[in-house]
Amino acid sequence: MSTELGQKKGIMDWYFKSNLLIRILLGLVLGAIVGVIAGPSIVWINPLGDLFVRLLKMIVMPVIIFSLVVGSASISPARLGRVGIKIIIFYLLTSAFAVAVGLLAGNIFRPGLGMALGAGEAAGRELVRPSLINTLLNIVPKNPFSSIASGAVLPTIFFAIIFGIGLSYLKISKNERIKKAGNAVFDFVDGAAEVMCLVVRWVRLLTWTGQPSIRVYAQFLSALPSACR
């Protein structure tokens, strides 16, 4: 599932061929330097950072939906059981690793230590830890379109996988009409996934413009007294 971009020629050829990590690092360095030199006068560039963040949010849900539907629909129904077990094991292991890293980093660096985070506003509020059953049930969306619109990732992932599995059964149906319909839907989703791959690459090209502006604005805010923020 890859879409080849045309070869970029000209003065920015080095940029288009550079690694994404290098672009981000260059953006961070450039943003810090410009923020220190220009100070508050550079705040006008902040909308570029907002635009970059909005573009990132814009592509998240379509990428999740189309890529997962294509991926799950491409698996033969006969292999769904074994693949599903491997996916669940992999998900549990990576989640456990992420939790362990987060707890370790939190205990070492203690972020927020000594900060007053509005404890008075939270007084009187009782925090209720959701049960494991409710946590698992919340993964199943009541309305998939509402989950997509609100940006709920786990319910969207669940719906996309279930939809893809159903589509894989349609593709091997003995009924020619249903089989044809399944293949038509798969071709559409596959094409949409390719389009989103291209859009993702376009957004990645804006890393140079979006990342510095975010860093500039953060540098500007950090230089302000706390009473002015």
C-alpha angles and dihedrals in degrees: 000000000000133000117203116222120216118262112272114225130183139043094334094047091109090055096052091049096046124103118266091236090056091052092051092048091048089050092051093049094045092047093050093048095047091044093054095044101040099032119182093351090075095059090104089077092066094094089067089060091047089050091051092050091047091052090051091051090046094059099042101082098039091049092050095047101044097039094048094045091051092044096049093040090053092061117092111246088233090064098042094096096054094040091047093053091049091050093051092049091047091048093050093048095048091045091051090049092049092050091048092050091047093050092046093049091046093052093046102043099025096206115211094020109159095010122126104227100182098280090167092063091053094050113120094019114121115214112216118198110222116238122248091248093054091046091054093044091052089062088068107076121227088205116015093198090054090050091051092048093048094046096243101164104191096050089046091051090049093050093046092051093047091047091050093049090051089049091052090057091049091054092060097040117133089221105091094208093053092043091051091048091049092051091048092053091046092051090051094049091044090052091047090052090053090050091051091051088056092047090050089055090050091052090048089058088063092059089098093056100034102044098053093050091052091049092046092053092046090050090050094050093047089056093057123092112256091247091060097051 
